[in-house]
């Protein structure tokens, strides 16, 4: 009677392991790029949500300061784990650790800027970068970012 082989040889197992290693070496960098792109898009939207509140403040003439008092502009920024700012928001509210908010500047004169500085939980490739929404005197908003072109979302230009 003839013995049947029951299992894989060592060389067959080594070939499978090598194939898995090659696939992992290709897939992991692509996954990290995908994560970075999605984080930039998220910050673009988080900062972009403040445009409506800032626009309302400008149209209502509340351009002197950012705050929650009478006549002051409260953009209503919420904390994000991808952004880094001071321990308090511009309106004086405390922020949880490793959380930041987009910073609004220069409401009284154009350009009005909403700046999101990457940090906290952002990918290492984004750690020192920023994304800025800029409003000119005509009320037109434009997006600028310092992130690498391969992470830049559509509709956001290179710049500072």
ROTOR-607571 format. One record per residue (C-alpha): residue number from 1; y negated, x negated, z. Coordinates in nm, 2 decimals. Example, Ala and Ser with C-alpha at 12.3 -4.5 7.8 and 13.67 -1.06 7.14 Angstrom:
ROTOR-607571
+-----+--------+--------+--------+
:  nr :      y :      x :      z :
+-----+--------+--------+--------+
:   1 :   0.45 :  -1.23 :   0.78 :
:   2 :   0.11 :  -1.37 :   0.71 :
+-----+--------+--------+--------+
end
This chain:
ROTOR-607571
+-----+--------+--------+--------+
:  nr :      y :      x :      z :
+-----+--------+--------+--------+
:   1 :   0.00 :   0.00 :   0.00 :
:   2 :  -0.35 :  -0.12 :  -0.09 :
:   3 :  -0.63 :  -0.15 :   0.17 :
:   4 :  -0.95 :   0.04 :   0.09 :
:   5 :  -1.29 :  -0.11 :   0.18 :
:   6 :  -1.46 :   0.08 :   0.46 :
:   7 :  -1.83 :  -0.02 :   0.47 :
:   8 :  -2.08 :  -0.25 :   0.31 :
:   9 :  -2.06 :  -0.62 :   0.26 :
:  10 :  -2.32 :  -0.85 :   0.42 :
:  11 :  -2.48 :  -0.92 :   0.08 :
:  12 :  -2.52 :  -0.55 :   0.01 :
:  13 :  -2.69 :  -0.50 :   0.35 :
:  14 :  -2.92 :  -0.80 :   0.29 :
:  15 :  -3.03 :  -0.66 :  -0.05 :
:  16 :  -3.12 :  -0.33 :   0.11 :
:  17 :  -3.32 :  -0.50 :   0.39 :
:  18 :  -3.50 :  -0.71 :   0.12 :
:  19 :  -3.59 :  -0.40 :  -0.08 :
:  20 :  -3.72 :  -0.23 :   0.23 :
:  21 :  -3.93 :  -0.54 :   0.32 :
:  22 :  -4.08 :  -0.55 :  -0.03 :
:  23 :  -4.17 :  -0.18 :  -0.02 :
:  24 :  -4.33 :  -0.22 :   0.33 :
:  25 :  -4.53 :  -0.52 :   0.21 :
:  26 :  -4.68 :  -0.31 :  -0.06 :
:  27 :  -4.72 :   0.02 :   0.13 :
:  28 :  -4.89 :  -0.10 :   0.45 :
:  29 :  -5.21 :  -0.24 :   0.29 :
:  30 :  -5.24 :   0.07 :   0.07 :
:  31 :  -5.21 :   0.29 :   0.38 :
:  32 :  -5.48 :   0.09 :   0.56 :
:  33 :  -5.71 :   0.13 :   0.26 :
:  34 :  -5.64 :   0.50 :   0.27 :
:  35 :  -5.72 :   0.52 :   0.64 :
:  36 :  -6.05 :   0.33 :   0.59 :
:  37 :  -6.15 :   0.56 :   0.30 :
:  38 :  -6.09 :   0.87 :   0.50 :
:  39 :  -6.28 :   0.73 :   0.80 :
:  40 :  -6.59 :   0.66 :   0.57 :
:  41 :  -6.57 :   1.01 :   0.43 :
:  42 :  -6.54 :   1.16 :   0.78 :
:  43 :  -6.85 :   0.97 :   0.90 :
:  44 :  -7.04 :   1.07 :   0.58 :
:  45 :  -6.97 :   1.44 :   0.67 :
:  46 :  -7.04 :   1.40 :   1.04 :
:  47 :  -7.38 :   1.24 :   0.97 :
:  48 :  -7.43 :   1.49 :   0.68 :
:  49 :  -7.40 :   1.79 :   0.91 :
:  50 :  -7.72 :   1.68 :   1.08 :
:  51 :  -7.92 :   1.72 :   0.76 :
:  52 :  -7.96 :   2.10 :   0.81 :
:  53 :  -8.09 :   2.06 :   1.17 :
:  54 :  -8.32 :   1.78 :   1.07 :
:  55 :  -8.45 :   1.98 :   0.78 :
:  56 :  -8.52 :   2.27 :   1.00 :
:  57 :  -8.71 :   2.05 :   1.25 :
:  58 :  -8.93 :   1.91 :   0.98 :
:  59 :  -9.00 :   2.25 :   0.83 :
:  60 :  -9.08 :   2.39 :   1.18 :
:  61 :  -9.32 :   2.09 :   1.25 :
:  62 :  -9.11 :   1.95 :   1.53 :
:  63 :  -9.14 :   1.59 :   1.42 :
:  64 :  -9.29 :   1.41 :   1.72 :
:  65 :  -8.98 :   1.32 :   1.91 :
:  66 :  -8.60 :   1.38 :   1.93 :
:  67 :  -8.51 :   1.57 :   2.24 :
:  68 :  -8.43 :   1.91 :   2.39 :
:  69 :  -8.78 :   1.99 :   2.52 :
:  70 :  -9.03 :   2.24 :   2.38 :
:  71 :  -9.15 :   2.12 :   2.04 :
:  72 :  -8.89 :   1.85 :   2.02 :
:  73 :  -8.61 :   1.82 :   1.76 :
:  74 :  -8.25 :   1.85 :   1.88 :
:  75 :  -8.03 :   1.76 :   1.58 :
:  76 :  -7.72 :   1.88 :   1.77 :
:  77 :  -7.52 :   1.56 :   1.71 :
:  78 :  -7.16 :   1.56 :   1.85 :
:  79 :  -6.97 :   1.25 :   1.95 :
:  80 :  -6.74 :   1.07 :   1.72 :
:  81 :  -6.47 :   0.82 :   1.80 :
:  82 :  -6.56 :   0.63 :   1.48 :
:  83 :  -6.92 :   0.57 :   1.56 :
:  84 :  -7.10 :   0.34 :   1.81 :
:  85 :  -7.43 :   0.40 :   1.98 :
:  86 :  -7.58 :   0.37 :   2.32 :
:  87 :  -7.41 :   0.54 :   2.62 :
:  88 :  -7.64 :   0.84 :   2.58 :
:  89 :  -7.74 :   1.04 :   2.27 :
:  90 :  -8.09 :   1.06 :   2.15 :
:  91 :  -8.14 :   1.38 :   2.35 :
:  92 :  -8.03 :   1.20 :   2.67 :
:  93 :  -7.69 :   1.36 :   2.70 :
:  94 :  -7.41 :   1.12 :   2.82 :
:  95 :  -7.14 :   1.03 :   2.58 :
:  96 :  -6.77 :   0.97 :   2.66 :
:  97 :  -6.66 :   0.61 :   2.64 :
:  98 :  -6.59 :   0.47 :   2.29 :
:  99 :  -6.79 :   0.76 :   2.14 :
: 100 :  -7.11 :   0.75 :   1.93 :
: 101 :  -7.34 :   0.98 :   1.74 :
: 102 :  -7.54 :   0.95 :   1.42 :
: 103 :  -7.90 :   0.84 :   1.50 :
: 104 :  -8.19 :   1.02 :   1.35 :
: 105 :  -8.51 :   0.83 :   1.30 :
: 106 :  -8.87 :   0.88 :   1.16 :
: 107 :  -8.90 :   1.26 :   1.15 :
: 108 :  -9.28 :   1.24 :   1.11 :
: 109 :  -9.29 :   1.01 :   0.80 :
: 110 :  -9.06 :   0.97 :   0.50 :
: 111 :  -8.80 :   0.84 :   0.47 :
: 112 :  -8.62 :   1.03 :   0.75 :
: 113 :  -8.29 :   0.85 :   0.82 :
: 114 :  -7.96 :   0.96 :   0.97 :
: 115 :  -7.76 :   0.65 :   1.05 :
: 116 :  -7.40 :   0.63 :   1.15 :
: 117 :  -7.29 :   0.28 :   1.26 :
: 118 :  -6.91 :   0.23 :   1.25 :
: 119 :  -6.74 :   0.11 :   1.56 :
: 120 :  -6.51 :   0.24 :   1.83 :
: 121 :  -6.19 :   0.37 :   1.66 :
: 122 :  -6.30 :   0.28 :   1.31 :
: 123 :  -6.08 :   0.05 :   1.10 :
: 124 :  -6.14 :  -0.32 :   1.14 :
: 125 :  -6.28 :  -0.35 :   0.78 :
: 126 :  -6.55 :  -0.10 :   0.88 :
: 127 :  -6.64 :  -0.23 :   1.23 :
: 128 :  -6.99 :  -0.37 :   1.15 :
: 129 :  -7.08 :  -0.14 :   0.86 :
: 130 :  -7.31 :   0.16 :   0.85 :
: 131 :  -7.37 :   0.48 :   0.65 :
: 132 :  -7.72 :   0.63 :   0.61 :
: 133 :  -7.85 :   0.96 :   0.49 :
: 134 :  -8.21 :   0.92 :   0.37 :
: 135 :  -8.46 :   1.20 :   0.30 :
: 136 :  -8.76 :   1.12 :   0.09 :
: 137 :  -9.10 :   1.29 :   0.10 :
: 138 :  -8.98 :   1.55 :  -0.16 :
: 139 :  -8.69 :   1.66 :   0.06 :
: 140 :  -8.42 :   1.50 :  -0.14 :
: 141 :  -8.13 :   1.36 :   0.05 :
: 142 :  -7.93 :   1.05 :  -0.06 :
: 143 :  -7.64 :   0.86 :   0.09 :
: 144 :  -7.63 :   0.48 :   0.13 :
: 145 :  -7.36 :   0.27 :   0.28 :
: 146 :  -7.28 :  -0.10 :   0.35 :
: 147 :  -6.90 :  -0.05 :   0.33 :
: 148 :  -6.70 :  -0.22 :   0.06 :
: 149 :  -6.69 :  -0.05 :  -0.28 :
: 150 :  -6.32 :   0.03 :  -0.25 :
: 151 :  -6.39 :   0.25 :   0.06 :
: 152 :  -6.71 :   0.41 :  -0.06 :
: 153 :  -6.70 :   0.78 :  -0.11 :
: 154 :  -6.82 :   0.95 :  -0.42 :
: 155 :  -7.19 :   1.04 :  -0.39 :
: 156 :  -7.27 :   0.75 :  -0.16 :
: 157 :  -7.44 :   0.44 :  -0.31 :
: 158 :  -7.43 :   0.08 :  -0.20 :
: 159 :  -7.73 :  -0.02 :   0.01 :
: 160 :  -7.84 :  -0.07 :   0.36 :
+-----+--------+--------+--------+
end
